[in-house]
């Protein structure tokens, strides 16, 4: 049974897909129809999705598996602990990967959300 979309995952997806690009707009419209099928067990927060394809329209992206959006993460001190990648398959959100680039432990969606908010507030 898939769980509802957790707030940390929803916030990260919203931040990474926050452009006016037509593909990003279409992918954001899929969010209400998205459920987490499973999460990575290592603690990184990577989430794999199921989409109600009867209710959500396909995004105008390559029909294969592609990175539809990405964001490099920067801490308040300017360090780069990792990145966030949004994958699609067949035009539908497929998974959110939260990658760590250091030995400082896994980067979680909550940490990614905090750094992405700080980035967005700094550019406002």
Secondary structure by P-SEA (a helix, b strand, c coil): ccccccaaaaaaaaaaaccccaaaaaaaaaccccccccccccccccccccccccccccccccccccccbbbbbbccccccccbbbbbbccccccbbbbbbccccccccaaaaaaaaaaaaaaac
